[in-house]
Amino acid sequence: MSKQEDHFGRWKNREELAESMIPMIGKLYREKNVTTTVYSRSLVNKSVIQILKSHRFVKQIEDTELSVVDTFPILEEVTRLDLGPCRIDIGKLAVDYKNDSRGLSVADYVKAELAEALTNKVADPQPTDVVLYGFGRIGRILARLLIEKAGSGNGLRLRAIVVRESGKGDLQKRASLLRRDSVHGAFAGTIAVDEDDNAIIANGNFINVIYSNDPATVDYTAYGINNAVLIDNTGKWRDSEGLGQHLKAKGIQRVILTAPGKGELKNIVHGVNNGLIEDSDLILSAASCTTNAIVPPLKALNDKFGIENGHVETVHSYTNDQNLLDNFHKGPRRGRAAPLNMVITETGAATAAAKALPELAGKLTGNSIRVPTPNVSMAILNITLQKETTLEEINDYLRWVSLHSPLQRQIDFISSPDAVSTDFVGSRHASVIDAEATIVNGRHCVLYVWYDNEFGYSCQVMRILQQISGVEFPVYPKQ
């Protein structure tokens, strides 16, 4: 057999296995609320090619190959178990099984590794109504994520979006913007409009579109919405007084702000300080996209090496706050044409980082450059450490953090000489370490951190929502 025939034959075999995995992954998700992953990357609702690429990615972060040939028998055994809601990483199970010296069968190994999941099953969550106040870039991505996760019955139900009516055809336009996205592509599913009830129906989810200019006067109970979590993604109000208007509305129980909060509001970076969330917290801030991108790697560095001081420079995609062409803007430089210029501007991320990680107070400075790209940004962390280290030690440590630490859902890791910004569109991590760009000289370290400032940040908001709604499920295998 020629090499060409051999490679193509193995490819067809892997395609066939991936096709066979799809119904098993779907059944686990819909019937048992079990999310199947490969190294933290969800396989739910993924195509054959996407499943194969998720396996191939493992080579970039582990010193081993991973194939569906390895994970297929693991997945088969998982489907035979009586599991409660959880996340199961069949990729890590498969790699660990190859290195296991006990001589166990696949069935016995999977049962042993998931013994806790079988004996301490998590109960199915109670439904939680969710309202999106505002329907811009972040609002529409949150809608996509909520609709995507509704298929598992995980308890989060997008019941309404609240916007200002823009005139004739408003409902159709809102639906169209959800259906098509120039950056993130087409909506994964079907969308219809109910003109009579002023609603959008997305993958069977009935979403009321409510028009209002006054957050305190909306009666959500009139739409059957009760004890809801409202996510304010307008940025119009950022303190307790302004956001507290939502709590005056009938049917709203808690509020999450998708911007840095002012005053005494808790700014939460999930994975870092979400342990501060208490049941009595009725209003929470999810901080900013940049704060969520820099705080997890800063915490990782501080935990291992200690941080003496540093500077954070963000290279950030332009946003709706800027002008397409030169025009008046209240902020310095932001009035200049965003698609044509690099624009120096301020960022509060360095100061905000200290709110989430108090041990960094007074140690960081920051600035930002807006650049002519629509999405995916970069943070350059120029850090002086308390201990000397090497390039190899830093990269090996951050690779481990991305795979096995409590920050594995926040920090991703890539080692590719050809990676560029568009490669990270749709990343669900708060930050991605670019190992090829890392610089180390004694105690001086420079990290280059990519982040999808729309999608990755929205995933962090979702993690806060899941925590306060009681739908944050255990992850297996335990690290």
ZAMARGU-4260 file (C-alpha; in steps of 0.2 Angstrom, whole numbers, plus 5000, padded with zeros to 4 digits):
<rodrens>
0) 5000/5000/5000 | 5007/5017/4995 | 5009/5031/5008 | 4995/5041/5000 | 4983/5026/5001
5) 4988/5023/5019 | 4986/5041/5025 | 4969/5043/5016 | 4963/5026/5023 | 4967/5032/5040
10) 4958/5048/5037 | 4942/5040/5031 | 4943/5029/5047 | 4944/5044/5058 | 4930/5053/5049
15) 4919/5037/5052 | 4923/5037/5070 | 4919/5056/5072 | 4903/5053/5063 | 4898/5039/5076
20) 4903/5050/5090 | 4891/5065/5086 | 4875/5056/5091 | 4883/5050/5107 | 4889/5067/5111
25) 4872/5074/5108 | 4862/5061/5118 | 4874/5064/5133 | 4871/5083/5132 | 4852/5083/5129
30) 4847/5068/5140 | 4860/5069/5154 | 4866/5087/5154 | 4884/5080/5151 | 4895/5091/5141
35) 4909/5081/5132 | 4926/5090/5129 | 4943/5088/5122 | 4956/5098/5133 | 4942/5110/5138
40) 4935/5112/5120 | 4917/5107/5119 | 4912/5094/5106 | 4893/5098/5108 | 4885/5103/5091
45) 4902/5101/5082 | 4904/5094/5064 | 4915/5079/5060 | 4929/5091/5054 | 4928/5102/5070
50) 4929/5086/5081 | 4945/5080/5071 | 4953/5097/5073 | 4949/5098/5092 | 4959/5082/5093
55) 4973/5088/5082 | 4975/5104/5093 | 4981/5093/5107 | 4998/5091/5099 | 5001/5109/5101
60) 5000/5109/5120 | 5005/5091/5124 | 5019/5080/5119 | 5008/5067/5112 | 4996/5064/5097
65) 4977/5062/5101 | 4965/5054/5089 | 4947/5049/5089 | 4954/5031/5089 | 4959/5035/5107
70) 4944/5044/5112 | 4930/5034/5104 | 4931/5019/5116 | 4932/5031/5131 | 4916/5040/5125
75) 4907/5023/5122 | 4910/5019/5140 | 4904/5036/5146 | 4888/5034/5138 | 4885/5018/5147
80) 4886/5026/5164 | 4872/5034/5174 | 4879/5051/5176 | 4872/5068/5182 | 4876/5085/5175
85) 4894/5087/5173 | 4908/5091/5160 | 4919/5076/5155 | 4935/5078/5146 | 4937/5063/5135
90) 4953/5069/5128 | 4962/5070/5145 | 4955/5053/5150 | 4961/5045/5134 | 4979/5053/5136
95) 4979/5047/5154 | 4973/5030/5149 | 4988/5028/5137 | 5000/5032/5151 | 4991/5021/5165
100) 5001/5006/5171 | 4987/4997/5180 | 4982/4986/5165 | 4964/4991/5167 | 4951/4988/5153
105) 4944/5004/5145 | 4928/5001/5154 | 4936/4998/5171 | 4947/5013/5169 | 4933/5025/5165
110) 4923/5019/5179 | 4937/5021/5191 | 4941/5039/5185 | 4923/5044/5185 | 4918/5036/5202
115) 4915/5052/5210 | 4903/5057/5196 | 4893/5041/5199 | 4892/5042/5218 | 4890/5061/5220
120) 4878/5065/5206 | 4873/5084/5204 | 4854/5087/5203 | 4847/5095/5188 | 4846/5114/5190
125) 4830/5124/5193 | 4826/5135/5178 | 4832/5152/5178 | 4825/5166/5167 | 4838/5178/5159
130) 4834/5195/5152 | 4847/5204/5141 | 4845/5223/5143 | 4853/5230/5127 | 4857/5220/5111
135) 4873/5226/5104 | 4889/5216/5101 | 4890/5208/5118 | 4871/5206/5119 | 4870/5196/5103
140) 4884/5185/5107 | 4877/5181/5124 | 4860/5177/5116 | 4869/5165/5105 | 4878/5157/5120
145) 4862/5155/5130 | 4852/5148/5115 | 4866/5136/5112 | 4866/5130/5130 | 4847/5128/5131
150) 4848/5112/5122 | 4855/5103/5137 | 4841/5109/5148 | 4854/5117/5160 | 4841/5129/5167
155) 4846/5145/5159 | 4832/5152/5148 | 4833/5167/5138 | 4816/5175/5140 | 4818/5193/5134
160) 4829/5206/5126 | 4825/5225/5130 | 4829/5238/5118 | 4824/5256/5112 | 4812/5255/5097
165) 4821/5261/5082 | 4806/5263/5071 | 4797/5252/5057 | 4805/5235/5054 | 4814/5235/5071
170) 4810/5217/5076 | 4815/5211/5059 | 4832/5220/5060 | 4835/5214/5077 | 4832/5196/5071
175) 4843/5199/5056 | 4858/5205/5066 | 4856/5189/5077 | 4855/5178/5061 | 4871/5186/5053
180) 4887/5192/5060 | 4902/5199/5050 | 4914/5193/5062 | 4907/5177/5070 | 4898/5170/5055
185) 4880/5164/5053 | 4869/5159/5068 | 4870/5140/5071 | 4851/5136/5069 | 4835/5144/5063
190) 4828/5161/5067 | 4810/5166/5065 | 4800/5182/5069 | 4783/5182/5078 | 4776/5199/5073
195) 4760/5197/5083 | 4768/5194/5100 | 4784/5204/5096 | 4796/5190/5098 | 4811/5181/5090
200) 4810/5162/5090 | 4828/5155/5089 | 4830/5136/5089 | 4813/5135/5097 | 4817/5148/5111
205) 4803/5161/5112 | 4812/5177/5116 | 4801/5192/5119 | 4807/5209/5112 | 4802/5223/5124
210) 4804/5241/5120 | 4808/5253/5135 | 4818/5268/5139 | 4816/5266/5158 | 4822/5251/5166
215) 4812/5253/5182 | 4795/5253/5174 | 4796/5236/5164 | 4784/5223/5171 | 4793/5207/5166
220) 4780/5197/5176 | 4768/5202/5162 | 4778/5191/5150 | 4779/5176/5163 | 4796/5181/5168
225) 4800/5179/5187 | 4816/5180/5198 | 4826/5183/5182 | 4844/5188/5181 | 4846/5203/5170
230) 4862/5206/5160 | 4865/5225/5156 | 4876/5226/5141 | 4872/5244/5137 | 4886/5252/5149
235) 4874/5266/5152 | 4874/5263/5171 | 4889/5257/5180 | 4886/5260/5199 | 4874/5253/5211
240) 4862/5267/5210 | 4860/5267/5191 | 4859/5248/5190 | 4848/5247/5205 | 4834/5253/5193
245) 4833/5236/5186 | 4829/5229/5203 | 4814/5240/5204 | 4806/5231/5189 | 4794/5217/5193
250) 4802/5200/5189 | 4821/5205/5191 | 4831/5197/5205 | 4849/5200/5201 | 4859/5211/5189
255) 4876/5208/5180 | 4885/5222/5171 | 4896/5219/5156 | 4908/5233/5160 | 4919/5239/5174
260) 4908/5243/5189 | 4911/5259/5199 | 4910/5262/5217 | 4908/5247/5229 | 4902/5235/5215
265) 4912/5219/5215 | 4921/5217/5198 | 4922/5198/5195 | 4935/5189/5184 | 4928/5172/5184
270) 4942/5159/5189 | 4951/5172/5199 | 4940/5180/5212 | 4923/5173/5209 | 4924/5165/5226
275) 4919/5183/5232 | 4901/5181/5225 | 4889/5179/5239 | 4870/5176/5238 | 4867/5193/5245
280) 4875/5201/5230 | 4861/5208/5219 | 4872/5218/5207 | 4889/5211/5200 | 4901/5218/5187
285) 4910/5206/5175 | 4924/5219/5173 | 4930/5222/5155 | 4936/5211/5141 | 4954/5217/5144
290) 4953/5214/5163 | 4947/5197/5160 | 4961/5194/5148 | 4976/5200/5159 | 4971/5195/5176
295) 4971/5176/5174 | 4989/5176/5167 | 4995/5189/5180 | 4988/5178/5194 | 4997/5163/5187
300) 5013/5172/5186 | 5011/5180/5203 | 5007/5163/5211 | 5023/5155/5204 | 5036/5169/5203
305) 5029/5184/5211 | 5026/5201/5202 | 5037/5216/5207 | 5030/5228/5194 | 5024/5229/5176
310) 5016/5238/5162 | 5001/5232/5152 | 5000/5238/5134 | 4984/5232/5125 | 4982/5232/5106
315) 4964/5232/5105 | 4952/5231/5090 | 4941/5246/5087 | 4924/5247/5094 | 4907/5256/5092
320) 4913/5270/5103 | 4924/5276/5089 | 4920/5285/5073 | 4921/5277/5055 | 4927/5294/5049
325) 4935/5309/5057 | 4921/5317/5067 | 4918/5325/5084 | 4921/5314/5100 | 4922/5319/5118
330) 4937/5308/5121 | 4955/5312/5115 | 4960/5304/5098 | 4944/5293/5097 | 4936/5305/5085
335) 4948/5300/5072 | 4943/5287/5059 | 4945/5270/5067 | 4947/5259/5051 | 4961/5270/5045
340) 4972/5274/5061 | 4981/5266/5076 | 4974/5277/5090 | 4982/5279/5107 | 4970/5279/5121
345) 4969/5276/5139 | 4964/5259/5148 | 4958/5256/5165 | 4963/5238/5164 | 4979/5239/5175
350) 4969/5248/5189 | 4955/5236/5187 | 4966/5221/5188 | 4971/5226/5206 | 4952/5226/5211
355) 4951/5208/5205 | 4969/5204/5212 | 4972/5216/5227 | 4991/5210/5228 | 4994/5219/5212
360) 4988/5236/5219 | 5001/5250/5214 | 5012/5238/5204 | 5005/5240/5186 | 5003/5254/5173
365) 4993/5252/5157 | 4989/5260/5140 | 4980/5255/5125 | 4981/5256/5106 | 4966/5254/5095
370) 4970/5246/5079 | 4960/5244/5062 | 4953/5226/5065 | 4935/5222/5070 | 4939/5209/5083
375) 4952/5200/5093 | 4964/5210/5103 | 4981/5207/5112 | 4988/5212/5129 | 5007/5213/5130
380) 5012/5210/5148 | 5029/5218/5152 | 5033/5211/5169 | 5047/5211/5182 | 5046/5196/5192
385) 5052/5193/5210 | 5062/5177/5205 | 5073/5173/5190 | 5067/5161/5177 | 5069/5155/5160
390) 5059/5155/5144 | 5057/5136/5145 | 5051/5136/5163 | 5038/5150/5160 | 5031/5142/5144
395) 5031/5125/5152 | 5022/5132/5168 | 5009/5142/5158 | 5006/5126/5147 | 5002/5116/5163
400) 4991/5130/5170 | 4981/5130/5153 | 4979/5111/5155 | 4977/5106/5173 | 4975/5121/5185
405) 4959/5129/5191 | 4962/5143/5177 | 4961/5130/5163 | 4944/5138/5157 | 4952/5155/5157
410) 4969/5152/5150 | 4973/5144/5133 | 4990/5141/5126 | 4997/5140/5108 | 5014/5137/5101
415) 5013/5141/5083 | 5025/5151/5073 | 5011/5157/5061 | 4997/5162/5073 | 4988/5178/5069
420) 4973/5187/5076 | 4960/5180/5066 | 4965/5162/5072 | 4957/5167/5089 | 4940/5173/5083
425) 4928/5162/5093 | 4940/5158/5107 | 4930/5154/5123 | 4945/5157/5134 | 4948/5174/5142
430) 4966/5174/5136 | 4978/5164/5125 | 4996/5163/5129 | 5007/5164/5113 | 5022/5154/5118
435) 5032/5158/5102 | 5032/5176/5107 | 5037/5175/5125 | 5053/5184/5130 | 5062/5180/5146
440) 5078/5188/5153 | 5081/5184/5171 | 5067/5192/5181 | 5061/5201/5166 | 5047/5193/5156
445) 5036/5199/5142 | 5020/5189/5138 | 5009/5191/5122 | 4991/5187/5126 | 4978/5185/5113
450) 4959/5187/5117 | 4943/5188/5108 | 4937/5203/5116 | 4919/5199/5111 | 4917/5180/5112
455) 4930/5176/5125 | 4923/5190/5136 | 4905/5184/5134 | 4910/5167/5139 | 4917/5174/5155
460) 4900/5183/5158 | 4891/5166/5155 | 4902/5158/5169 | 4897/5171/5181 | 4879/5169/5176
465) 4880/5150/5178 | 4888/5151/5195 | 4874/5163/5202 | 4861/5152/5194 | 4868/5136/5201
470) 4872/5128/5185 | 4891/5127/5187 | 4894/5108/5185 | 4909/5098/5191 | 4923/5094/5178
475) 4931/5076/5176 | 4944/5070/5177 | 4948/5079/5192 | 4965/5087/5192
</rodrens>
